Amino acid sequence: MEDARNEKAARRSLKSRRGLTMLELLVVVGIMMALSAVLLAGISRVRKSAANAKAQDLVSNAATALNQVLQLDKNWPGYLIKAASASDPMLDSDACQALIRKKVFSLSYVRDHDSDGDTFYRLTGPDRCGIVDPWTAQFLKRLDPSISGNSALSRKVPGGGTVRDHVLRFAIDDNYDGFCNARVGGTTLRIRASAVVWSCGQNGVFEDYSKVGRVEGSDDLYSWTPGQVER
């Protein structure tokens, strides 16, 4: 009789220990899942921050390259002035001719000749549409190399917008008065600089530029600071 009671007690104790062990396991799994979620969110923020920093460097370096062209020639090349006078000035293949000729910006290209025998540089690879942000450069690397020109420019980019939207915009001081007139989003700005460059950011949308600079929530990138904008 005593042995039977002891055996029942042992079984209850074992069952209790099993239940406790399962509970502990669930707690541990829950903690690990919570930590994993925090870690993944942190990694995502770091990656996004790194991508934005890379895009900002690109915008700043493109503006510096344009300034170097002016310093070398003392005047803006005709084809750069023509590109800047367009309704939506972009650092496309035409505008980039100046950067390639002066060797102030690294781009992938092949040397070619037009029907008159004049030399020009045809952009290739991820640069075939001009200077695009890092997100779009990755997209163009995966896109069939035979797709170029307007066909490539019209392709949708993951994150928002088309390739055309993600080509960097620019403005130059074409009358040499010390200011650039740039239409950013829906606002025309007078910026104290010889050349400025801006990007729509990953979402593919050019946000309006407020009186204090960047609009809240905007991911657009600029080569200038708010202090350079004439009020």
Buried (B, 14 or more C-beta within 10 A) or exposed (E): EEEEEEEEEEEEEEEEEEEEEEEEEEEEEEEEEEEEEEEEEEEEEEEEEEBBEEBBEBBBBBBBBBBBBBEBEEEBBEBBBEBBEEEEBBBBBBBBBBBBBBEBBEBEBEEEEEEEEEEBBEBEEBBBBBBBBBBBBBBBEEBEEEBBEEEBBEBEBEBBBBBBBBBBBBBBBBEEEEBBBBBBBEBEBEBBBBBBBBBBBBBBBBBEBEEEEBBEEBBBBBBBEEEBBEE
